[in-house]
């Protein structure tokens, strides 16, 4: 995980993302990516992470708490995964 931490430690500030937000949500995002990759399709995982980021950014830009925005977006994805059911790829 050192390479991951080094990389995200560079990327977050370069993109203007609070490292605290990354620390608070990274594990949940990685869990979601794994679930999407295995439950939907591997290429869907990074695209879903991108969409979660867009949705969370939109909500935060509207005045919402960024961490809550990420968690809300992740909850929406989790609900969609539950609707698909196991092995529905």
HELIX and SHEET records of a PDB file:
HELIX    1   1 UNK A    2  UNK A   14  1                                  13    
HELIX    2   2 UNK A   19  UNK A   39  1                                  21    
HELIX    3   3 UNK A   42  UNK A   61  1                                  20    
HELIX    4   4 UNK A   66  UNK A   84  1                                  19    
END                                                                             
